[in-house]
Amino acid sequence: MAQPGDKSEDPLVAAAFDKDKHADLAAAVAQLTPEEAQFFLDKLERALRRRRIQLIGYFIAMLVWAAGMLVAFALYGMSTDGGFWAWVFLVPFAVVGAILFGFGRWADKVGGKRPANKRS
């Protein structure tokens, strides 16, 4: 998730997520022209969409990890052949990594996109 000091997010947009800076943000937005306010609103909506996608990705990864670990414990417990079954505990982490990577890429794509009518 982008932090207030992150270069990928506008400082005004980052301030919108900091509850201590809401008064300063309201004063700054009040001084904007309608075009600038619309631009800021677009950036804020993209940042909200990006963070929502990231949060959904975290939640799905957590559920997949829990289910994967249950399956791994079941497979490990049911193995009777005496073979090496410890590898099943690595699979849930690999799947979680792929999910987080995929949702992160998707969030970056959605959060960094310019509005359709403002492309240059």
Backbone as a printed PyTorch tensor [residue, N CA C, xyz], in Angstrom:
tensor([[[  0.8470,  -1.1660,   0.0000],
         [  0.0000,   0.0000,   0.0000],
         [  0.8940,   1.2300,   0.0000]],

        [[  0.5000,   2.2190,  -0.7400],
         [  1.3010,   3.4240,  -0.8430],
         [  1.2760,   4.1960,   0.4690]],

        [[  2.4320,   4.6190,   0.9000],
         [  2.5620,   5.3920,   2.1220],
         [  2.5610,   6.8710,   1.7520]],

        [[  2.2880,   7.7560,   2.7220],
         [  2.2580,   9.1920,   2.4130],
         [  3.5240,   9.7020,   1.7520]],

        [[  4.6830,   9.1270,   2.0180],
         [  5.9220,   9.5720,   1.4000],
         [  6.2100,   8.8940,   0.0780]],

        [[  5.3380,   8.0260,  -0.3810],
         [  5.5400,   7.2540,  -1.5960],
         [  5.4610,   8.1660,  -2.8170]],

        [[  6.3590,   7.9720,  -3.7810],
         [  6.3980,   8.8030,  -4.9880],
         [  5.2370,   8.5050,  -5.9360]],

        [[  4.5840,   7.3300,  -5.8020],
         [  3.5430,   6.9580,  -6.7410],
         [  2.2020,   7.6050,  -6.4160]],

        [[  2.1060,   8.2850,  -5.2960],
         [  0.8310,   8.8660,  -4.9010],
         [  1.0190,  10.3550,  -4.6250]],

        [[  0.0690,  11.1510,  -5.0990],
         [  0.0940,  12.5820,  -4.9000],
         [  0.0280,  12.9030,  -3.4030]],

        [[  0.7700,  13.9070,  -2.9290],
         [  0.7270,  14.2430,  -1.4950],
         [ -0.6700,  14.6290,  -1.0100]],

        [[ -1.4460,  15.3190,  -1.8560],
         [ -2.8150,  15.6610,  -1.4560],
         [ -3.6890,  14.4190,  -1.3330]],

        [[ -3.4990,  13.4670,  -2.2230],
         [ -4.2610,  12.2220,  -2.1590],
         [ -3.8470,  11.4330,  -0.9250]],

        [[ -2.5600,  11.4000,  -0.6400],
         [ -2.0860,  10.6990,   0.5550],
         [ -2.6320,  11.3480,   1.8170]],

        [[ -2.7750,  12.6720,   1.8060],
         [ -3.3260,  13.3730,   2.9640],
         [ -4.7890,  13.0240,   3.1870]],

        [[ -5.4890,  12.6400,   2.1390],
         [ -6.8990,  12.2580,   2.2870],
         [ -7.0430,  11.0030,   3.1390]],

        [[ -6.0100,  10.1750,   3.2100],
         [ -6.0680,   8.9520,   3.9940],
         [ -5.5370,   9.1490,   5.4200]],

        [[ -5.0230,  10.3280,   5.7150],
         [ -4.5150,  10.6270,   7.0490],
         [ -5.5610,  11.4470,   7.7850]],

        [[ -6.1760,  10.8680,   8.8150],
         [ -7.2890,  11.5300,   9.4980],
         [ -6.8690,  12.8200,  10.1950]],

        [[ -5.6070,  12.9780,  10.4900],
         [ -5.1430,  14.1890,  11.1610],
         [ -5.0230,  15.3770,  10.2010]],

        [[ -5.0090,  15.1130,   8.9120],
         [ -4.8070,  16.1840,   7.9340],
         [ -6.0710,  16.5230,   7.1480]],

        [[ -7.2300,  16.0820,   7.5720],
         [ -8.4620,  16.3390,   6.8240],
         [ -8.8030,  17.8270,   6.7590]],

        [[ -8.5740,  18.5790,   7.8240],
         [ -8.8800,  20.0120,   7.8090],
         [ -7.9730,  20.7380,   6.8150]],

        [[ -6.6910,  20.4070,   6.8150],
         [ -5.7660,  21.0240,   5.8610],
         [ -6.1420,  20.6690,   4.4310]],

        [[ -6.5620,  19.4380,   4.2310],
         [ -6.9600,  18.9950,   2.8950],
         [ -8.1990,  19.7420,   2.4170]],

        [[ -9.1670,  19.9200,   3.3030],
         [-10.3890,  20.6440,   2.9290],
         [-10.0710,  22.0820,   2.5370]],

        [[ -9.1600,  22.7100,   3.2610],
         [ -8.7680,  24.0800,   2.9240],
         [ -8.0500,  24.1250,   1.5760]],

        [[ -7.2100,  23.1510,   1.3110],
         [ -6.4830,  23.1240,   0.0390],
         [ -7.4300,  22.8630,  -1.1290]],

        [[ -8.3990,  21.9800,  -0.9530],
         [ -9.3440,  21.6690,  -2.0360],
         [-10.2600,  22.8550,  -2.2950]],

        [[-10.5940,  23.6070,  -1.2680],
         [-11.4640,  24.7810,  -1.4440],
         [-10.8130,  25.8350,  -2.3210]],

        [[ -9.5010,  25.8540,  -2.3980],
         [ -8.7990,  26.8530,  -3.2080],
         [ -8.6020,  26.4200,  -4.6550]],

        [[ -9.0010,  25.2080,  -5.0050],
         [ -8.7820,  24.7000,  -6.3620],
         [ -9.8440,  25.2090,  -7.3250]],

        [[ -9.4550,  25.3180,  -8.5850],
         [-10.4210,  25.6370,  -9.6260],
         [-11.2570,  24.3810,  -9.8940]],

        [[-12.4030,  24.5000, -10.5760],
         [-13.2140,  23.3090, -10.8560],
         [-12.4620,  22.2240, -11.6330]],

        [[-11.6080,  22.6340, -12.5900],
         [-10.8430,  21.6470, -13.3440],
         [ -9.8270,  20.9430, -12.4510]],

        [[ -9.1570,  21.7060, -11.5970],
         [ -8.1980,  21.1130, -10.6770],
         [ -8.8900,  20.2100,  -9.6670]],

        [[-10.0720,  20.6300,  -9.2000],
         [-10.8290,  19.8080,  -8.2480],
         [-11.2530,  18.4950,  -8.9010]],

        [[-11.6510,  18.5490, -10.1700],
         [-12.0310,  17.3230, -10.8770],
         [-10.8270,  16.4030, -11.0550]],

        [[ -9.6830,  16.9930, -11.3590],
         [ -8.4540,  16.2100, -11.4880],
         [ -8.1010,  15.5470, -10.1610]],

        [[ -8.1900,  16.3110,  -9.0690],
         [ -7.9110,  15.7580,  -7.7470],
         [ -8.9070,  14.6550,  -7.3950]],

        [[-10.1630,  14.8700,  -7.7040],
         [-11.1790,  13.8490,  -7.4210],
         [-10.8880,  12.5670,  -8.1910]],

        [[-10.4540,  12.6960,  -9.4320],
         [-10.0930,  11.5130, -10.2190],
         [ -8.9260,  10.7730,  -9.5850]],

        [[ -7.9120,  11.5210,  -9.1540],
         [ -6.7590,  10.8840,  -8.5030],
         [ -7.1600,  10.2020,  -7.2000]],

        [[ -8.0500,  10.8300,  -6.4540],
         [ -8.5130,  10.2490,  -5.1960],
         [ -9.3150,   8.9740,  -5.4440]],

        [[-10.1770,   8.9920,  -6.4540],
         [-10.9590,   7.7980,  -6.7800],
         [-10.0530,   6.6530,  -7.2280]],

        [[ -9.0190,   6.9510,  -8.0080],
         [ -8.0790,   5.9110,  -8.4280],
         [ -7.3190,   5.3440,  -7.2380]],

        [[ -6.9350,   6.2140,  -6.3020],
         [ -6.2320,   5.7380,  -5.1080],
         [ -7.1490,   4.8680,  -4.2510]],

        [[ -8.4050,   5.2460,  -4.1230],
         [ -9.3550,   4.4360,  -3.3560],
         [ -9.5790,   3.0830,  -4.0260]],

        [[ -9.7170,   3.0920,  -5.3470],
         [ -9.8980,   1.8420,  -6.0900],
         [ -8.6720,   0.9370,  -5.9180]],

        [[ -7.5070,   1.5430,  -5.9790],
         [ -6.2590,   0.7800,  -5.8240],
         [ -6.1810,   0.1360,  -4.4430]],

        [[ -6.4730,   0.8960,  -3.4210],
         [ -6.4050,   0.3620,  -2.0640],
         [ -7.4800,  -0.6910,  -1.8210]],

        [[ -8.6480,  -0.5220,  -2.4340],
         [ -9.7050,  -1.5210,  -2.2790],
         [ -9.2950,  -2.8430,  -2.9220]],

        [[ -8.6950,  -2.7750,  -4.0980],
         [ -8.2310,  -3.9930,  -4.7660],
         [ -7.1440,  -4.6700,  -3.9330]],

        [[ -6.2390,  -3.8980,  -3.3650],
         [ -5.2050,  -4.4710,  -2.5190],
         [ -5.8020,  -5.1450,  -1.2920]],

        [[ -6.7820,  -4.5050,  -0.6730],
         [ -7.4170,  -5.0870,   0.5080],
         [ -8.1330,  -6.3870,   0.1680]],

        [[ -8.8260,  -6.4240,  -0.9600],
         [ -9.4870,  -7.6550,  -1.4020],
         [ -8.4450,  -8.7420,  -1.6460]],

        [[ -7.3180,  -8.3820,  -2.2440],
         [ -6.2440,  -9.3430,  -2.4760],
         [ -5.6860,  -9.9120,  -1.1800]],

        [[ -5.4980,  -9.0540,  -0.1800],
         [ -5.0180,  -9.5330,   1.1220],
         [ -6.0080, -10.5190,   1.7320]],

        [[ -7.2890, -10.1870,   1.6540],
         [ -8.3180, -11.0440,   2.2410],
         [ -8.3820, -12.3980,   1.5320]],

        [[ -8.3640, -12.3760,   0.2120],
         [ -8.4010, -13.6330,  -0.5430],
         [ -7.1460, -14.4600,  -0.2580]],

        [[ -5.9890, -13.8190,  -0.2010],
         [ -4.7500, -14.5440,   0.0890],
         [ -4.8050, -15.1840,   1.4710]],

        [[ -5.3730, -14.4750,   2.4410],
         [ -5.4880, -15.0330,   3.7840],
         [ -6.3840, -16.2680,   3.7950]],

        [[ -7.5230, -16.1950,   3.0970],
         [ -8.4360, -17.3430,   3.0430],
         [ -7.8010, -18.5280,   2.3100]],

        [[ -7.1210, -18.2490,   1.2140],
         [ -6.4660, -19.3130,   0.4530],
         [ -5.3500, -19.9400,   1.2870]],

        [[ -4.6090, -19.1250,   2.0300],
         [ -3.5550, -19.6670,   2.8800],
         [ -4.1330, -20.5990,   3.9460]],

        [[ -5.2240, -20.1580,   4.6020],
         [ -5.8230, -20.9890,   5.6520],
         [ -6.3360, -22.3090,   5.0750]],

        [[ -7.0250, -22.2420,   3.9580],
         [ -7.5340, -23.4670,   3.3290],
         [ -6.3820, -24.3540,   2.8630]],

        [[ -5.3620, -23.7460,   2.2860],
         [ -4.2060, -24.5060,   1.8150],
         [ -3.4570, -25.1890,   2.9500]],

        [[ -3.3250, -24.5170,   4.0670],
         [ -2.6480, -25.1380,   5.2090],
         [ -3.4770, -26.2870,   5.7810]],

        [[ -4.7980, -26.1390,   5.7910],
         [ -5.6440, -27.2520,   6.2490],
         [ -5.4840, -28.4660,   5.3420]],

        [[ -5.4680, -28.2240,   4.0540],
         [ -5.2720, -29.3220,   3.1010],
         [ -3.8750, -29.9180,   3.2740]],

        [[ -2.8730, -29.0690,   3.4720],
         [ -1.4990, -29.5700,   3.6570],
         [ -1.3990, -30.4230,   4.9140]],

        [[ -2.0050, -29.9780,   6.0140],
         [ -1.9930, -30.7910,   7.2350],
         [ -2.7170, -32.1160,   7.0270]],

        [[ -3.8370, -32.0750,   6.3000],
         [ -4.5780, -33.3100,   6.0420],
         [ -3.7520, -34.2750,   5.1890]],

        [[ -3.1370, -33.7740,   4.1380],
         [ -2.3100, -34.6300,   3.2860],
         [ -1.1090, -35.1900,   4.0490]],

        [[ -0.4860, -34.3490,   4.8420],
         [  0.6720, -34.7930,   5.6190],
         [  0.2670, -35.8420,   6.6550]],

        [[ -0.8820, -35.6230,   7.2770],
         [ -1.3480, -36.5680,   8.2780],
         [ -1.8200, -37.8890,   7.7000]],

        [[ -2.3260, -37.8600,   6.4740],
         [ -2.8420, -39.0820,   5.8560],
         [ -1.7710, -39.8610,   5.0970]],

        [[ -0.5870, -39.2900,   4.9400],
         [  0.4610, -39.9950,   4.1980],
         [  0.9380, -41.1940,   5.0170]],

        [[  0.9380, -42.3560,   4.3790],
         [  1.3400, -43.5850,   5.0760],
         [  2.5370, -44.2490,   4.4170]],

        [[  2.9510, -43.7280,   3.2680],
         [  4.0250, -44.4140,   2.5460],
         [  5.4140, -44.0820,   3.0810]],

        [[  5.5120, -43.1330,   4.0100],
         [  6.8050, -42.8010,   4.5920],
         [  7.6540, -41.9120,   3.7050]],

        [[  7.0930, -41.3950,   2.6170],
         [  7.8360, -40.5140,   1.7190],
         [  7.9650, -39.1110,   2.2910]],

        [[  8.6010, -38.2700,   1.5230],
         [  8.8100, -36.8880,   1.9320],
         [  7.5780, -36.0710,   1.5560]],

        [[  6.7920, -35.6620,   2.5510],
         [  5.5610, -34.9120,   2.3120],
         [  5.6140, -33.4840,   2.8540]],

        [[  6.7400, -33.0570,   3.3640],
         [  6.8280, -31.7160,   3.9370],
         [  6.6790, -30.6280,   2.8720]],

        [[  6.8780, -30.9560,   1.6090],
         [  6.7540, -29.9750,   0.5310],
         [  5.3450, -29.4130,   0.4350]],

        [[  4.3410, -30.1500,   0.9410],
         [  2.9640, -29.6550,   0.8230],
         [  2.7510, -28.3840,   1.6330]],

        [[  3.6140, -28.1060,   2.5960],
         [  3.4840, -26.8820,   3.3870],
         [  4.0270, -25.6600,   2.6520]],

        [[  4.7910, -25.8680,   1.5970],
         [  5.3020, -24.7510,   0.7980],
         [  4.2890, -24.2810,  -0.2450]],

        [[  3.4210, -25.1720,  -0.6740],
         [  2.4630, -24.8440,  -1.7320],
         [  1.5340, -23.6920,  -1.3340]],

        [[  0.9270, -23.6780,  -0.1240],
         [  0.0630, -22.5420,   0.2230],
         [  0.7880, -21.1990,   0.1790]],

        [[  2.0440, -21.1800,   0.5840],
         [  2.7870, -19.9220,   0.5520],
         [  3.0800, -19.4790,  -0.8870]],

        [[  3.3450, -20.4320,  -1.7580],
         [  3.5710, -20.0900,  -3.1700],
         [  2.2960, -19.5380,  -3.8010]],

        [[  1.1710, -20.1410,  -3.4700],
         [ -0.1050, -19.6600,  -4.0140],
         [ -0.4230, -18.2700,  -3.4700]],

        [[ -0.1850, -18.0510,  -2.1840],
         [ -0.4090, -16.7290,  -1.5900],
         [  0.4960, -15.6920,  -2.2570]],

        [[  1.7360, -16.0390,  -2.5070],
         [  2.6340, -15.1200,  -3.1890],
         [  2.1420, -14.7550,  -4.5770]],

        [[  1.6470, -15.7560,  -5.3030],
         [  1.1120, -15.4900,  -6.6480],
         [ -0.1290, -14.6020,  -6.5800]],

        [[ -0.9830, -14.8430,  -5.6000],
         [ -2.1950, -14.0240,  -5.4510],
         [ -1.8300, -12.5860,  -5.1130]],

        [[ -0.9340, -12.4000,  -4.1530],
         [ -0.5350, -11.0390,  -3.7810],
         [  0.1540, -10.3250,  -4.9360]],

        [[  0.9850, -11.0400,  -5.6790],
         [  1.6470, -10.4430,  -6.8380],
         [  0.6170, -10.0250,  -7.8910]],

        [[ -0.3290, -10.9210,  -8.1760],
         [ -1.3510, -10.6160,  -9.1810],
         [ -2.2380,  -9.4520,  -8.7860]],

        [[ -2.6970,  -9.4370,  -7.5430],
         [ -3.5370,  -8.3240,  -7.0970],
         [ -2.7420,  -7.0250,  -7.0260]],

        [[ -1.4700,  -7.1040,  -6.6720],
         [ -0.6350,  -5.9030,  -6.6560],
         [ -0.4470,  -5.3150,  -8.0400]],

        [[ -0.2100,  -6.1860,  -9.0210],
         [ -0.0800,  -5.7070, -10.4060],
         [ -1.3820,  -5.0810, -10.8920]],

        [[ -2.4980,  -5.7510, -10.5740],
         [ -3.8100,  -5.2380, -10.9800],
         [ -4.0790,  -3.8860, -10.3200]],

        [[ -3.7780,  -3.7590,  -9.0290],
         [ -4.0060,  -2.5030,  -8.3200],
         [ -3.1320,  -1.3870,  -8.8870]],

        [[ -1.8980,  -1.6980,  -9.2230],
         [ -1.0290,  -0.6810,  -9.8240],
         [ -1.5440,  -0.2430, -11.1890]],

        [[ -2.0710,  -1.2000, -11.9490],
         [ -2.6030,  -0.8580, -13.2690],
         [ -3.8400,   0.0290, -13.1370]],

        [[ -4.7260,  -0.3080, -12.2310],
         [ -5.9510,   0.4730, -12.0390],
         [ -5.6360,   1.8190, -11.3930]],

        [[ -4.7570,   1.8350, -10.4130],
         [ -4.4510,   3.0640,  -9.6950],
         [ -3.6300,   4.0510, -10.4840]],

        [[ -2.9090,   3.6060, -11.4890],
         [ -2.0550,   4.4980, -12.2480],
         [ -2.6360,   4.9450, -13.5570]],

        [[ -3.8410,   4.4860, -13.8560],
         [ -4.4440,   4.7770, -15.1550],
         [ -4.9790,   6.2180, -15.1770]],

        [[ -4.7650,   6.8920, -16.3010],
         [ -5.3200,   8.2260, -16.4870],
         [ -6.7850,   8.1120, -16.9150]],

        [[ -7.5800,   9.1110, -16.6440],
         [ -8.9620,   9.0730, -17.1040],
         [ -9.0310,   9.0700, -18.6280]],

        [[-10.0650,   8.4770, -19.1780],
         [-10.1870,   8.2880, -20.6300],
         [-10.2390,   9.6190, -21.3710]],

        [[-10.8760,  10.6360, -20.8020],
         [-11.0400,  11.9050, -21.5130],
         [ -9.8540,  12.8580, -21.3120]],

        [[ -8.8400,  12.4860, -20.5360],
         [ -7.7210,  13.3830, -20.2640],
         [ -6.4020,  12.8310, -20.7940]],

        [[ -6.4380,  11.8630, -21.6890],
         [ -5.1920,  11.2780, -22.1950],
         [ -4.4660,  12.2820, -23.0660]],

        [[ -3.1540,  12.2210, -22.9760],
         [ -2.3700,  13.1500, -23.8090],
         [ -1.3760,  12.4010, -24.6430]]])
